[in-house]
Structure formats: C-alpha cells, structure tokens
C-alpha cells in the first residue's frame, strides 16, 4: 500500500474509530464495556502501525525471508 492518499484516508478512519471507542469508555457503566473498548483501541492502533512495522522488518536484512 504505497498510495499516500489511501494511507491517509485509512489512518483518518482508524483515528476516528479510536476516538469513538474513547467516547464509549467515558460513557461505559460497567467494566466489561470498558475492557471491550480498550481492546478495540489496542487493535485499531496495531492496525495503524502495521505498515511501519512491516516496512521496518522488510528493510532489516536479518528479517528478510530467504528463498
């Protein structure tokens, strides 16, 4: 995914989704809903930084797959 416009749109969507989950945490009236929202935020953040993680590993000569 090397299309900057697409990457920015995707990141904006993830940021919006994270902010929605923060609102759910603020309004939660039980621990289960808070934990679910926290888990969702963790997953969304992992998605947001997945591209950088893959690129970093791909650019590391020790991590490149050998064929």
PLY file of the C-alpha trace (Angstrom):
ply
format ascii 1.0
element vertex 67
property float x
property float y
property float z
element edge 66
property int vertex1
property int vertex2
end_header
0.00 0.00 0.00
2.13 2.86 -1.28
-0.68 5.25 -2.16
-0.33 8.22 0.26
-3.92 9.38 -0.25
-5.25 5.91 0.55
-2.94 5.56 3.56
-4.04 8.93 4.94
-7.70 8.07 4.47
-7.21 4.73 6.21
-5.34 6.37 9.11
-8.05 9.02 9.42
-10.66 6.27 9.63
-8.66 4.49 12.32
-8.25 7.74 14.28
-11.99 8.35 14.08
-12.72 4.80 15.24
-10.29 5.19 18.15
-12.00 8.42 19.21
-15.37 6.66 19.10
-14.02 3.93 21.38
-12.71 6.60 23.79
-16.23 8.02 23.97
-17.56 4.55 24.74
-15.08 4.23 27.61
-16.16 7.59 29.00
-19.82 6.57 28.86
-19.42 2.95 29.96
-21.35 1.95 33.03
-19.70 -1.43 33.51
-16.23 -2.90 33.42
-16.94 -5.31 30.55
-17.78 -2.49 28.13
-14.70 -0.57 29.20
-12.47 -3.60 28.59
-14.03 -4.23 25.18
-13.42 -0.62 24.16
-9.84 -0.82 25.42
-9.30 -3.99 23.39
-10.76 -2.32 20.31
-8.43 0.66 20.74
-5.45 -1.66 21.08
-6.40 -3.49 17.88
-7.03 -0.29 15.93
-3.63 1.09 16.99
-1.93 -2.13 15.91
-3.58 -1.79 12.51
-2.47 1.82 12.29
1.19 0.96 12.83
1.25 -2.36 10.99
2.58 -0.80 7.77
5.53 0.80 9.56
6.29 -2.44 11.38
6.26 -4.46 8.17
8.42 -1.90 6.35
10.91 -1.83 9.21
11.21 -5.61 9.24
11.42 -5.77 5.45
14.24 -3.20 5.41
16.16 -5.11 8.09
18.49 -7.54 6.27
18.27 -10.05 9.15
14.47 -10.22 8.85
14.13 -10.70 5.10
12.73 -14.06 4.06
15.19 -16.36 2.36
14.11 -18.28 -0.72
0 1
1 2
2 3
3 4
4 5
5 6
6 7
7 8
8 9
9 10
10 11
11 12
12 13
13 14
14 15
15 16
16 17
17 18
18 19
19 20
20 21
21 22
22 23
23 24
24 25
25 26
26 27
27 28
28 29
29 30
30 31
31 32
32 33
33 34
34 35
35 36
36 37
37 38
38 39
39 40
40 41
41 42
42 43
43 44
44 45
45 46
46 47
47 48
48 49
49 50
50 51
51 52
52 53
53 54
54 55
55 56
56 57
57 58
58 59
59 60
60 61
61 62
62 63
63 64
64 65
65 66
